[in-house]
Amino acid sequence: MEPQILSDLLVGLEQELLRLGYTKATMTFYRRRWRKLREFAVKNGHGHYSEQLGIDFVRESYGIMPNDFSRTLNQAQTQELRVIRMIGDFQLHRAVLRRYVKHRVLLTDPYFVEISRQFADYTARWS
């Protein structure tokens, strides 16, 4: 995988999050983290995103060490790692792979709601 220019990558990711309907508050949170990441990258002479840049960023900015990744982290630490993981996933797959929906019902068309219910019933028989 060829590393992408960080600013271009973040523009694409932002567009995708907006397309997916992320809330204004959530976008504000991500934009703040992305600004900090860009500042960190510039300070350290990085123009492209890499997993190592993300790891270095969370280590320096939030005190999360690579050996911490294997233990249970608190919610704030998990959120900071989620920001970095999302950028890496988007660079690799051009998609948001982890979606955390708290309140919004995404499936509203009655036809698909029924199909989903039937599928859940069917799979429940095999568990």
Secondary structure as UniProt FT lines:
FT   HELIX           6..19
FT   TURN            20..21
FT   HELIX           24..43
FT   TURN            44..45
FT   HELIX           51..62
FT   HELIX           66..70
FT   HELIX           75..93
FT   HELIX           110..124
FT   TURN            125..126
//
